[in-house]
Each structure stands twice: as structure tokens, then as C-alpha cells.
Amino acid sequence: MGGAVSIDLVRGMRDVHPAEFAHGRYIQRILEQTMAGYGYQMIDTPVIEHRALYLRKLGEDLVGKVYEFSFGGRDLALRPEWTASVLRAYVASMQDQPLPLRLSYAGPVFRYERPQRYTYRQFTQVGGEIIGGLPPRADAEVIALACAGLQVVGVTEYTVRIGHIGLARELLSRFALPERTRGLLVWSLERLRAEGIAPVRERVLANLGTPPEGLELPAGLDDEQAARWLERVLTAMQIDLRTGTRSPAEVLQRLLRTLRRADEQPLVEAALEQLARLAAISGPPEQAIPMLADLPGSESAAFRELQAILNLLAAYHIPAERVVIDGALGRGLHYYTGLIFEIYDREGNQLCGGGRYDDLVGALGGRQATPAVGFAYGLERVTAAATTGSGESPTTVLVAAVSDDDYPYALHVAERLRAGGYIVVLDVRGRSVKDNLRDATRRNYSAVVIVGAAERAGEYVIWRDLATRSERQIPIAMLGRHL
């Protein structure tokens, strides 16, 4: 015989049962209150956004993890992170607000991650952004705030890993490479450390491509000369450039970029050597800072900014032994422009991360360039690492009517107790007094309040304390007060 079909939980998702839910909400409230104490105001945004919001700046690793779908002729996505949504909301309706604008948020995000311990495909981010905040002060504030929240929930052993995308970009500015190639190299820092130069070189050069055989540019031509040469060649081949949506000049420029790619390969090799040196730097500030000073130079703007941030963290009383400078830190989000950081617990679980993204407001259509920096906790991981309990809950009591005739009186008793701050559970199964006592004990309630005909007539209740197993009569007029 066929039975009902069991529907399993979707892989990577999870059910959160009451005790765990209460603990998570308690930790979330503490984090939200900590951010509110720094002047951050809560904002909410939709879970569903236009897919285009995430395509340009997330980076290929995260873009591949976005839950996307088409509905009603629109390409949509479930929110994979909060920053882009918050900045979209700012551009849409908050550009007239005075800056800096401190915004905080809490809610679910969705990523098609490989499920593992404390890594789920739906998880909760709690975070904040300072729109209009300048380095180094705003950068130091978000790191200090992230640490403060962890301290309050009892995570006292953590490591702050700090990097700066500007270091890599300044190194690459020495090489005449197109911006797209520079971007590929910058966001390969973590791979450089993990895999070495060879795999990264192969990947970058594969993205460069090679010019068509027999159509290499003559040596020694500048861009203007090369464009005239290419135009003559295409005319001789009777290829009409006035087709499609691009102008002939745009078509020529795209072709020139393709033909110039062969010239980029030796530059890529040299750039990779410099980036590999940067990626190899990892250690406490007193060890890493001198190494960075030798690489981009102590006059580097990014280097000076990083030093200023570290000085301010000391003023925030962030212990230097908890800070690690990480030259390979990338975070996989392509909207970062400066500081980046991540915080790990003693078991190596990442609890939060963030950084500076000065170009994102402009990329989303803002009226003017606006600096910004922010961070987000992964709530589930913070909750797992927290040593703070779930907070004090109101006393829970079970109110049990002896008979159906006593039930209206039981309702009145429950109302009085709730008004006094108790959590009150009513017996709706019509159990015996003995069974209600057993059930309340099993659920760890504090007391059972028994009401029957005698109690109704005398306007009192029987209060059975389950911890002491004592029993007393309490007039109904006393209910709701401290018992």
C-alpha cells in the first residue's frame, strides 16, 4: 500500500528549533544593541533583488553561488549579501541624508555554498555600513565595532586578519596593463598563496587569449599608428566595420586590445612575481609592516593608510597580538577598494568580515562618488562561538483547570499572570492534575497553577512550585505580583 511521500529538507538548509532559535535571537539582539550604541540605525531591504545588482562587483566566485531565476520577464536573485542592497537603497532614496550615514541590518542571505560545519546555504548576516566615512577613522571604527560585538557575546579569543587592496593595485600600477588584467591579478592573491604562481599564470593568460594567427601587430607601433594600420588591413579584406551596435571606432579599439594581448604576457609574468611577494606576507604587524615597507615602499598611500588604521586600533585597545597583517587577503568581493579584514575564532571559523568600497555608490548610479566601509557577522557562527547564555527568560507556569467548568476561571488567572510578566501555558488537553504535574516537570516549567471548583468559589489558586515541591494558596488579587 502506498503511503504519504516524505519531503526532505533541502540540502544546505536547516531547521532551527526553539532553544537554538532563542539563543540566536538573543545573540543577534546583543550585536544590534552594540551597533546602535555606535550610532548605527537599522534598515531592511528585500530578499529578492534584480540579478544585475550582483553581477558586476561580486566577483566570479560569489556570482557562481547566487540563487538566480527568471520570473515575469525579469532576471532576479535571492540576496547573497547585504552591502549591495543597502547601497542600492541609499542611491534610490537616501542621497539627501547628511553624511556620514551609519546603517545596520540583520536578515537572511542565500549562497550555493558547499554545506559544512556552520556553513549553510541560507544564513543570517548582521552588519553595518558607514556611507560617507573616510579612512582611516571609519575603517578603524568598523573593525573596533566588530570586535566590540564579539567581546559582548563572550568571544574573547579571536584573530583579526587585515589586508589592503590598494597595496596590490599600487604594485600593478608599475606595469602598463589594461584594467581588466589588473583586476584578474588583484583577485588572484589568495590563489597565489594557496597554489603558487604557475596555476595563476595559466588562468590569467587564458583569459587574455591570443591574437588570430597571421594578424599580429607590427612591432613599434603606438596605439594611433596601430589603429590606422588595422583599419587599412580590414579595408583591404573588404570587412565592413559599420555593422552591429558599436561604432567603427569602438570595433577597432576592441580589436586592438585583442591584438595587444601578446604584448601583455611578459608584463603579467613580472607583475605575478611582485604579487607573489605580497601574498607571502602574513604575520603580526611588527613583523609584516617592515616587509610591506620594502615592497610598495613606505611612501605608498595604501601603506600609510594601513599604518594609520593600525595606530587607531591601538587607541581602541584592540590587542596587537590579535592582529595579523595578511598580504593575500581578498575576500572574493570585487567591490573592495581599500581596507579588507576578517575575524576568526580560535577554531579557525570566520565570524565576520568587511572592508572599504569607495566605488560602489558610483557603480550603482549615485549622484557623486561616495566613500563607504562596512562589515557583517555570520550570525550562526558567532552564536556557535559565543559563551554568553540565552539571557534571563520570564518564569513559565502551567495553568490547569480541573474541569471544563473551571476553564473560564483558568483563563482569568492566566490573564492576571501574563499581566505580571509570567509566561503562561494553558492546559488544552484536559489532563488530570497528576498528568499536568508530570508534563510541566518534563518541560522544566517553574510551577503548576491549579484551579478547580473550590478555588473558583474562594477566589484563589493552588500554586505548586516544581523546584521545591511545595504548595500554597494564593488569592487571585495577589496574582501578577512577585510571588
C-alpha positions in Angstrom: 0.0 0.0 0.0 1.3 3.4 -0.9 1.8 5.9 1.9 2.4 9.6 2.2 5.6 10.8 0.4 8.2 12.2 2.8 9.6 15.6 1.8 13.2 16.0 2.9 14.9 19.2 4.0 16.5 21.0 1.0 20.3 20.3 1.1 22.3 23.1 2.7 19.2 24.4 4.6 18.3 23.7 8.2 15.5 23.8 10.7 16.2 25.9 13.8 14.4 24.5 16.8 13.1 26.7 19.7 16.1 26.6 22.1 18.6 27.3 19.3 16.4 30.0 17.9 16.1 31.7 21.2 19.8 31.7 21.7 20.5 33.0 18.2 17.9 35.8 18.6 19.5 36.7 21.9 23.0 37.0 20.4 21.5 38.9 17.5 19.9 41.5 19.8 23.2 42.0 21.6 25.0 42.6 18.3 22.3 45.0 17.2 22.4 46.9 20.5 26.2 47.2 20.3 25.9 48.7 16.8 23.1 51.0 18.0 25.5 52.2 20.7 27.8 53.4 18.0 25.1 55.3 16.2 24.0 52.8 13.6 20.3 52.8 12.5 18.5 49.7 11.3 17.5 49.3 7.7 15.7 46.5 5.9 15.8 45.6 2.2 14.0 42.9 0.1 15.3 39.4 0.0 14.7 39.4 -3.8 16.7 41.9 -6.0 17.4 42.3 -9.7 20.2 39.9 -10.7 22.2 42.8 -12.3 22.7 44.3 -8.8 25.2 41.5 -8.0 26.8 40.7 -11.4 29.3 43.5 -11.7 31.0 43.7 -8.4 30.7 40.4 -6.5 33.5 38.5 -8.3 33.2 35.3 -10.2 33.4 33.0 -7.1 30.4 34.6 -5.4 28.4 35.2 -8.6 28.5 31.5 -9.2 26.8 30.9 -5.8 23.9 33.3 -6.4 20.4 31.8 -6.4 19.0 33.3 -9.6 15.8 32.9 -11.5 13.6 34.5 -14.1 10.0 35.4 -13.3 7.6 37.7 -15.1 10.2 38.6 -17.7 12.7 39.8 -15.1 16.1 38.3 -14.1 16.0 38.1 -10.3 18.2 36.8 -7.5 18.0 36.0 -3.8 20.1 38.3 -1.8 23.6 36.8 -1.4 24.9 39.6 0.8 23.7 42.9 2.2 26.1 45.6 1.2 25.0 45.9 -2.4 21.3 46.0 -1.3 22.0 48.7 1.3 23.9 50.9 -1.2 21.1 50.4 -3.8 18.6 51.7 -1.2 20.9 54.6 -0.4 21.2 55.6 -4.1 17.4 55.2 -4.5 16.2 57.3 -1.7 18.8 58.5 0.9 21.3 60.5 -1.0 19.9 63.7 0.6 20.8 62.4 4.1 23.7 64.1 5.9 27.0 62.1 5.7 28.4 60.0 7.2 25.3 57.8 7.4 25.6 54.8 9.7 23.2 51.9 8.8 22.9 48.5 10.3 20.9 45.4 9.2 20.1 41.8 10.1 18.5 39.2 7.9 18.9 36.1 5.8 21.2 35.8 2.8 21.5 32.9 0.3 24.6 31.3 -1.3 25.0 28.0 -3.0 27.9 27.0 -0.8 29.2 23.5 -0.1 27.5 22.6 3.2 29.8 22.0 6.1 30.1 22.9 9.8 28.3 26.2 10.4 28.2 26.8 6.7 24.6 26.8 5.3 23.0 27.9 2.1 20.7 30.2 4.0 22.3 32.1 6.8 21.9 35.3 8.7 24.1 38.4 8.3 24.2 41.1 11.0 26.2 44.1 10.0 26.7 47.8 9.4 27.9 50.3 6.9 29.3 53.8 7.2 28.4 55.6 4.0 30.5 58.8 3.6 33.0 57.6 6.2 36.7 58.4 5.3 39.8 56.3 6.1 41.4 55.7 8.4 38.9 56.7 11.1 35.8 55.0 9.6 37.9 51.9 8.8 39.2 51.6 12.3 35.7 52.1 13.7 34.1 49.2 11.8 36.9 46.8 13.0 36.6 48.1 16.6 32.9 47.7 16.4 33.1 44.2 15.1 35.5 43.3 17.9 33.2 45.0 20.5 30.2 42.9 19.5 32.2 39.7 19.8 33.5 40.7 23.2 30.0 41.4 24.5 28.7 37.9 23.4 31.7 36.3 25.1 34.0 35.6 22.1 37.3 36.8 23.7 39.8 34.7 21.7 39.8 35.9 18.1 42.2 36.9 15.4 41.7 40.0 13.1 43.3 39.5 9.7 43.8 42.8 7.9 44.8 43.5 4.3 44.6 46.4 1.8 43.7 46.0 -1.8 45.5 49.3 -2.5 48.8 47.6 -1.9 48.3 45.2 -4.8 46.9 48.0 -7.0 49.9 50.2 -6.4 52.3 47.4 -7.3 50.4 46.7 -10.5 50.4 50.4 -11.4 54.1 50.0 -12.3 53.0 47.8 -15.2 51.2 49.0 -18.4 48.4 46.5 -18.1 44.7 47.0 -19.0 42.4 47.4 -16.0 40.7 44.1 -16.7 44.0 42.3 -16.5 44.9 44.2 -13.3 41.6 43.1 -11.8 42.3 39.4 -12.6 45.7 39.7 -10.9 44.4 41.5 -7.8 41.7 39.0 -7.2 44.2 36.1 -7.6 46.1 37.0 -4.5 44.6 34.2 -2.3 45.2 31.7 -5.1 48.8 32.8 -5.4 49.4 31.9 -1.8 47.5 28.7 -1.9 48.5 27.4 -5.3 51.7 29.2 -6.4 52.4 31.3 -9.5 52.0 28.6 -12.2 48.3 27.9 -11.9 47.5 31.6 -11.6 49.7 32.5 -14.6 47.8 29.9 -16.6 44.4 31.2 -15.6 45.3 34.8 -16.3 46.9 34.2 -19.6 44.0 32.0 -20.7 41.7 35.0 -20.0 44.0 37.2 -22.1 43.7 35.0 -25.2 45.9 35.1 -28.2 45.6 37.2 -31.4 44.4 35.5 -34.6 47.3 33.8 -36.4 48.7 35.9 -39.2 47.2 39.1 -37.8 49.9 40.1 -35.3 50.6 43.9 -35.0 53.9 45.1 -36.5 56.4 45.9 -33.8 57.0 49.5 -32.6 53.5 51.0 -33.4 51.8 53.2 -30.9 48.0 52.9 -30.5 47.2 55.6 -33.1 49.5 54.1 -35.7 48.2 50.6 -34.9 44.6 51.7 -35.3 45.4 53.2 -38.8 47.3 50.0 -39.8 44.4 47.8 -38.6 41.9 49.9 -40.5 43.8 49.6 -43.7 44.1 45.8 -43.3 40.4 45.4 -42.7 39.5 47.6 -45.6 41.8 45.6 -47.9 40.0 42.5 -46.6 36.7 44.2 -47.5 35.4 43.9 -43.9 32.7 46.5 -43.2 33.0 47.9 -39.6 29.6 49.6 -39.8 27.6 46.7 -38.6 26.1 45.8 -35.3 25.5 48.3 -32.4 29.1 49.5 -32.0 30.7 52.3 -34.0 33.7 51.5 -36.3 36.0 53.3 -33.8 34.7 51.0 -30.9 35.2 47.9 -33.1 38.7 49.0 -33.9 39.6 49.6 -30.2 38.3 46.2 -29.2 40.3 44.5 -32.0 43.4 46.4 -30.9 43.0 45.2 -27.3 42.9 41.7 -28.6 46.0 42.1 -30.7 47.9 43.8 -27.9 47.4 40.8 -25.6 50.5 39.1 -26.8 52.5 42.2 -25.5 50.9 41.7 -22.0 52.4 38.3 -21.3 55.9 39.4 -20.1 54.2 42.2 -18.1 52.0 39.6 -16.5 55.0 37.5 -15.6 56.7 40.4 -13.9 53.6 41.5 -12.1 53.0 38.0 -10.8 56.4 38.0 -9.2 55.7 41.2 -7.3 52.2 40.0 -6.2 53.7 36.6 -5.1 55.9 38.6 -2.7 52.9 40.5 -1.4 50.9 37.3 -1.0 53.7 35.7 1.0 53.5 38.4 3.7 51.5 37.2 6.7 52.2 37.9 10.4 51.8 40.2 13.3 52.2 44.0 12.5 55.7 44.3 13.9 56.8 41.6 11.5 54.7 42.3 8.5 54.9 46.1 8.4 58.7 46.3 7.6 58.2 43.7 4.9 55.4 45.8 3.3 57.6 48.9 3.6 60.2 47.2 1.4 57.6 46.1 -1.2 55.3 49.0 -2.2 57.5 51.5 -0.3 56.9 53.4 2.9 55.6 56.4 0.8 52.8 54.3 -0.6 49.4 55.8 0.1 47.9 52.4 0.9 50.8 51.6 3.2 50.4 54.9 5.1 46.7 54.3 5.4 47.2 50.8 6.7 49.6 52.1 9.3 47.1 54.8 10.4 44.4 52.2 10.8 46.7 50.1 13.0 47.5 53.1 15.2 43.8 53.8 15.7 43.1 50.2 16.6 45.7 50.5 19.3 43.7 53.6 20.5 40.6 51.4 20.5 42.5 49.0 22.8 42.5 46.2 20.3 45.4 44.0 21.5 48.2 43.9 18.9 48.6 40.2 19.5 45.2 39.6 18.0 46.0 41.4 14.7 47.6 39.7 11.7 48.6 41.5 8.5 47.6 39.4 5.5 49.0 40.4 2.1 46.9 37.8 0.3 43.5 38.7 1.8 41.0 39.2 -1.0 37.5 38.1 0.3 36.3 37.4 -3.3 34.2 40.5 -3.5 35.3 42.8 -6.3 33.8 46.0 -4.9 36.5 46.4 -2.3 38.9 49.3 -2.9 41.0 49.6 0.3 41.0 48.0 3.7 39.7 44.5 3.9 39.5 42.4 7.1 38.2 39.1 8.5 37.9 37.9 12.1 38.3 34.3 13.1 37.6 32.4 16.3 40.2 30.2 18.0 39.0 27.2 16.0 39.6 29.0 12.7 35.9 29.7 11.9 35.4 33.0 10.1 33.0 35.1 12.3 32.8 38.3 10.3 34.5 40.3 7.5 34.3 43.6 5.7 36.2 46.4 4.0 36.2 49.6 2.1 34.3 50.0 -1.2 34.6 53.6 -2.4 33.4 52.9 -6.0 30.2 51.1 -5.3 27.9 54.1 -4.9 29.0 55.4 -8.3 28.7 52.0 -9.9 25.1 51.8 -8.7 24.2 55.2 -10.2 24.9 57.6 -7.3 25.0 61.3 -8.0 28.6 61.6 -6.8 31.5 59.4 -5.7 30.9 58.5 -2.0 33.3 56.6 0.2 32.0 53.8 2.3 33.1 51.0 4.5 31.3 48.2 6.4 31.3 44.7 7.7 28.9 41.8 8.5 28.8 39.0 11.1 27.7 35.4 10.1 25.2 35.1 13.0 25.2 31.3 13.1 29.0 31.1 13.5 29.0 33.9 16.1 26.2 32.1 18.0 28.2 28.8 18.0 31.3 30.6 19.3 29.5 32.7 21.9 29.9 31.8 25.5 27.0 34.2 26.6 23.9 32.3 27.6 20.4 32.9 26.2 19.6 35.6 28.7 17.1 35.5 31.6 13.6 34.4 30.5 10.4 35.2 32.3 9.1 32.4 34.6 6.9 29.9 32.8 3.9 28.3 34.6 1.2 25.9 33.6 -2.3 26.8 34.5 -4.5 23.7 34.7 -8.3 23.7 35.1 -9.7 20.7 37.0 -12.8 20.6 34.8 -14.4 22.3 31.8 -16.5 24.4 34.2 -13.3 25.7 35.7 -11.7 26.7 32.3 -13.1 30.3 32.1 -11.7 30.9 35.6 -8.4 29.5 34.4 -8.4 32.0 31.5 -8.9 34.8 34.0 -6.0 33.5 36.1 -3.8 33.3 33.0 -4.5 36.9 32.1 -3.6 38.1 35.6 -0.3 36.2 35.5 0.7 37.4 32.0 0.0 41.0 33.1 2.5 40.4 35.8 5.2 39.3 33.4 4.9 35.5 33.5 4.9 33.2 30.5 1.6 31.2 30.9 0.8 27.9 29.2 -2.8 26.7 29.5 -3.7 23.0 29.6 -5.8 22.5 26.4 -5.9 18.7 26.6 -8.0 18.3 29.7 -5.3 16.3 31.5 -5.6 15.2 35.1 -3.7 17.2 37.8 -1.1 14.3 38.1 -0.5 14.3 34.3 -0.2 18.1 34.2 2.4 18.0 37.0 4.4 15.3 35.1 4.2 17.3 31.8 5.3 20.6 33.5 8.2 18.9 35.1 9.3 17.4 31.8 9.2 20.8 30.2 11.1 22.5 33.0 8.3 24.9 33.9 8.6 26.6 37.3 5.1 25.9 38.7 1.7 24.5 38.0 -1.3 26.7 39.0 -4.3 24.5 39.7 -7.9 25.9 39.6 -11.0 23.9 40.5 -14.4 24.5 41.9 -13.1 25.3 45.4 -10.6 27.7 44.1 -13.2 29.5 42.0 -15.5 29.8 45.0 -12.8 31.1 47.2 -11.2 33.3 44.5 -7.7 31.8 45.0 -5.4 29.3 43.2 -3.2 26.4 44.2 0.4 27.3 43.3 2.6 24.1 43.1 6.3 25.0 43.0 8.1 22.3 41.0 11.6 23.1 42.2 10.8 22.9 45.9 7.7 20.6 45.5 5.9 23.0 47.9 2.3 24.1 47.6 0.4 27.1 48.7 -2.8 29.0 48.3 -2.6 32.5 46.7 -5.6 34.9 46.5 -6.3 35.9 42.9 -5.9 39.5 43.9 -2.2 38.8 44.6 -1.5 37.2 41.2 0.7 39.2 38.9 2.8 40.4 41.7 6.2 39.0 42.6 5.5 35.5 44.0 
